[in-house]
Amino acid sequence: TPLDRQAISSIERKIVPLDLGYTSFINALQVAAQSFASGAEGRKRAVVIFTDGRPNDRRELTTEAYFKEIEEFVAKNMAEVSLYVIAVGAEGKSWSLDKQFWEEITRGRVFELRAVDEVELEKIYNTIVFQLLRIPELHWDQVPEEGLEIKIEPYLDKVAFSVLKENPEVEFSLIRGDGEKVRPGDPDVTYYSSGRLFEIYAISEPSAGIWRYTITRGRGRVEVGKALTRVEAKLLQPLSPYPQGKTMELLASFRKRDGSPIKELATYPLWIGARVIKPGGTEVLVEFEKIEEGLYQGKEIIQADEAGQYLVTLTVKAGTLILPELQFPIEVKPLPYLEVVSPEGDADYILGEPLEIEVQLRQAGRPAKAEELFLDDPRSLIWVTLMDAQGELVDTIRLSEDPQRGVGVFVVQTDLPRKEESYSLTAYLAGTLTSGERYKAWPEVVSFRIEKGWLSKVSERWPWFAGLLAPGGLIYFLYWQRLPVLNGMIQVQKGNDILGEHILTGRRKLKVRAGKGYPIPLPPDDPKKQRVVAKIRGTIFLSIEEMACRSRGVSGTIFSAGAVVPKLISPKWWSNMSV
């Protein structure tokens, strides 16, 4: 219900005073419960008891019996109702006993008034409203005649100012950090007033800086309550409990209470990090990177190889400002989980070819047998969904266990998807554990892309390729015909040892290779399996000296009129090359 005058008048008309004769809280609560039962769903329900007495009626029960009756009724019929008690004239031994009962029944929502004071009572009502709206506790300041400066920090979801005036002739103003006055009609302001003594300003995403309370006219006591709703970091992943053996990736958000992102300020750049303490005491520091507005992913991967509690402490810095740290305990247990083997994340697959989907059931970092963990038929445990880039469901497929592929391996082949684009595959695991407990693992998601093969792409663009290949092929053919035919042979030596040789007769171009499968071996300490040691082509030279110069100083011997020159010699482990 909106907080306007019309709505409040409507509520007031529905309030009917009841003369119950005694201080019968149970009768009043029964009437309230009946009223709530006939009301609309989805509303926030609250009861405020304003009292100066103890429970009693014609039954004349003990105080303990009355409160036990109230407690049982509230627990049974008003579990979702917020119950508040305002005790007037709260003092003395009898109240200390009553207070204990009321605090247990209301979960601590008890306010005390030594005497009826309209301003103090307005504060209490105001605090109750703020609690119902889930706005943090109010911090009150009395505004002096010269005004009062307040500091507004960056990255606030909302700030609410509750203004109480003793004199209705007093005019109060709230000034922003840029000097502009806050007005009820501003787009970021929600305003409410009750008469001329009470008003609320709720401002969304207030600008950081020094704001000011001012009294612009009149004299009298003015108090302002300030409540800040901060944007807080939340740990979205991992969730507790978490499977032992599964790598742990951190995902955090920094968003407003309604889930919408907040704009990052250039003068207050955000940095988000985490400290993860493993059960054995090992500490891992994680830095986050922004993947979208308000969403951050940890750069480091945590090995959840130990069972026990992992304590994740999130830290957010806004420039020089360090926001309050938040801690999230994660319980790691030897629970079953899935590992997607195929398709691989961010890999490309050819359109039209069968897509193999393979996942493995694991526990504590090792492959696991389904029949040892679950009571269910293994064919009912694991299934996957395929989603296209638009988020539309392409298909849902169940996987069957294939013992020949290994322990815990589940496989299926599909002809889907049939369109060239990006897809995401989500693997699910759910069943009844051998302990009888229902279990659902956290879904595993991988993204991949389906693309046409190169033959399909060439066939689609054949006229265009033909137009390029024909002239290019002709030019290369003419170039090839102009190359002299090589004669003789090439030898590779190390010291006085001949490592290998190649016959050049009838060749126009040749790559000399060394390594596994070739006549020329590589040294044992060479990490490569094979490499090209020279590229040669037929060339006519006038002299041995010119050939040696073009050969980068390698001495050679000509065995025929068609001179041969090495174009590239990369290794340094032979002494000379003869041609």
Phi, psi and omega in degrees: 000129179293145181274074175237170185298321181296317180294319181294320178298322178296320179293317182299324180293336181273352181277119181243115179298138179245131176263096185270352175084325180233178171272076187258091180293325184295321178295319179296320180292325177296318177297318179297317180297320177296321179295319179294324182297329180266000182275172181288153179283159175083003179270152174277121185255137180212149175232128176247117179262119178252113190214154172233016184221179179259158179293136174196154174203188185294345180287334178055054177280169174288160179302318180298321181292320178299313183290328176296320178298316179296315182299316181293321180294316180296316181297324184275321190246347186224038183296330182263009182259135175277118184251127180237149176231128173248113184260119179267138183067037185284098177195167178091171184293320182297321180291324179300325177287315179298321183301320179299316179295313182297323180295324177291319183289319184267000183061041174089004183272067182238131177241143183243137173234120178292326178208161181289113178230119187299319181293314180295322178294322177297323177299316181296313178301320180297317179297320179297316178300317181295322178294319179295328178274004180061036174265136185301174184300142179280141173244117190266141174229139172270130186272118176286170183299325182279359180094177183213131178269142177226149181261128176253119182281161176286164176060050171259133174292316183200150170231133181241132178245123178252119187251124176243128181241136177281326182246121181295344180279348180287134178250122183251141177229145176246122186251130179287172180296335179269007177093354180278143178281139175283125182242147181304332182271001180299145185297336181263009186246131167253123188241142176215140176222148176236098185069214182248006183253346188219132177209154180232134171244119175247119188242125181274137178045061181295146179288142180288146178149192180263113177263174186212136168268135177223147171255110187268344179200143176084176180224149180147166183288130176231126177240140181235125174262131182244131178232127182253132172248106185276152168282124185244148174282143177232143175270112181273324178218143002279165175257153179261136001280157184238142183290131174294139179095340179273132179298143186251118175249133184268136176228126183230158177235153173225087188223169178287173185297330180276004178092353180278148181288156176251142184292132178283135184265132182297327181280348178228070183297140183274142169223130180236131178218172180215149172243121182250121178253118182279166183305326180279359179099352178295136182249132179237128178262134184235131173255142183257152172235146183283127178255340170196172184301121177082000183235131187227141182240138179291138180282330182264149178255132181265131175275110180273061185271350179248140173278149181131195183267129172255123182260116180256120178249116180270136176236131177239127176244134176242091188065236179274353181273128176255117181283160181303136179288151179235137182246140181226108176281133179240120178273122178257124183230159179285069182263152176293148176207171182248150172231121180278118180270317180215136004286156179280149181296133177065017179272160178254138178231153188274132178295136178095340177271147179301138178260119179269128177250122182226127174231158179234134175278128184226159176211129179055036176084003182234153175301144184230150177270131184299320184291341178274345183251329188236152174274344186284163168297126182306332181290347181259358190277320193237134174213162181230155171238144175249128179238141178275182185295338179271001180084010179275140179288125178269314181193159172238126188227134173268146182254149178248147180288139179234090183300333181292337180274349180136171181290130175072017182269128177241131189225150169205148175246141181221150175274353178274157356277162186248017182227146182278105176186185179273147181223159172234138178246130178241124180257133183241147176224124178207141179179189179253120180293163180298341176282352183094356182276136175287135186224138176225119182281159176292131183299146176256131185237132172229148178247142178210175183228141174258125180229156176288147176290165184293329178294321178295319180295321179293317182296326178291331183246030187301314179301320181292318178293320181298321179297331178272322185289323183299306178297320180296319178296321179296317180297317181293323179298316179296320178297318181297319181294333181280344179288132176294152176282133181283146175227155177098212180208165178238135179240143175244125184240153169231107189067232177266359182270132175273114182281330181178166179211156180231133174280130185259356186302127176082004181258143176259323178223152182204137169257123178270118183249147175236152178126195185300127179088002181236155183298332183266119181279164172256154177298153181300331183272004179278122185289342184277148178285325179202159177203158176276123180262344178196146172241124184230155176212158180291128180213143177265127178238154181273336185209160176296321184299318180297319179297318181296322179295314181291341181270012181060040172086005179280126180287145182216162177234126181275128178256354180206176182289334178276100183289148180236134182237129172291126180273333180212125176234107186264319183289160179243014189260006170249157184271324177200167179231130181248139178228000000 
